[in-house]
Amino acid sequence: MELYAGMDLHSRNTLVGVIDSSLKRVFEQRVPNDLSLIVDKLEPFGDRLAGIVVESTYNWYWLVDGLMDRGYRVHLANPSAIKQYEGLKHTDDRHDAFWLAHMLALGILPEGYIYPKEDRPVRDLLRKRSFLVKHRTAHILSLQSMLEREKAYKLRGNEIKSLRAEDIGRIFSEEHLVLSAQANRASIEFFGHHIKRIEKAVRKRVKLSKSFEYLLTVPGIGDILALTIMLEVGDIARFSRVGNFSSYARCVSSQRLSDGKKKGQGNRKNGNRYLAWAFVEASHHARRYNERLRSYYQRKCAKRNQAVATKAVCNKLARACYYIIRDQVAFREEALFCS
């Protein structure tokens, strides 16, 4: 008789639950987060274990990778798509682990994408770049504000980044202001150094990809955005339709309508926030340099507002990128407005 395992993963331990094909519970134990201990608990079930479900949490890499390396068939559950019976009076870790195994046994498990282990470090390195850019931007804004507040100077971001230590000394005379500004300047320089190192390393790994070359033909998409889109998408075949891809990139509305009236909305954070950022950035650049996209944006603005118009352009670009990656073709402007 086949067996199915569900694992409710936490920061320090994992609740392992195993059921058979008749949905009868045959094993249950809480195990410390040690791969060798978890594997020891699974070993008695041998080849009868048809599948293992791990919920997609922030710390699933080590567990999923370790189990797959040992030959287990592992499924990553998509928690946002899992809906339990709302009338349940009590749930706990035991219930959650067995519920995962239960859905797998019934063939109704909503699965997440297990990004290939060998490519994941490069994708995560580019995500680290985004993290560093945000921190650098915070220091740029802080120094801009300080200059305007104390000296009525208004400098652009690139001018702030080019300031040297001696420039700070010439601008400010008060000791504590100099110290504060130097802290901002040093942080901007530090983050900029590591951002460049990351960009160089990522480009070296993936720049020769055909997908990268074709994405560069899309209006508004340069090296960093092309790398972000390509690495965040992974295997384009996991999106059966272009609408699924647009939704994953957060380029479609989450509203629920009935008779033309809003009846609520879904989870707006479903999907990939890095892809969402990439397409918003691409839409800003695209409408500056592409006349048809700029006109399209302006028409949408006239009907609704800037936010809706920006998302409309994002959706156009996301749909174009889907077909470009899937079919390995260059961008064609006429295809962007064919529907």
Buried (B, 14 or more C-beta within 10 A) or exposed (E): EEBBBBBBBEEEBBBBBBBBEEEEBBBBEBBEBEBEBBBEBBEEBEEBBBBBBBBBBEEBEEBBBBBBEEEBEBBBBBEBEBEEEEEEEEEEBBBBBBBBBBBBBEEEBEBBBBBEEEBBEBBEBBBBBBEBBEBBEBBBEBBBEBBEEBEEEEBEBEEBBEBEEEEBEEBBEEEEBBEBBBBBBEBBBBBBEEBEEBBEEBBEBBEEBEBBEBBBBBBBBEBBBBBBBBBBBBEBEBBEEBBEBBBBBBBBBBEEEEEEEEEEEEEEEEBBEBBBBBBBBBBBBBBEEBEBBBEBBEEBBEEEEEEEBBBBBBBBBBBBBBBBBBEEEEBEEEEBEEE
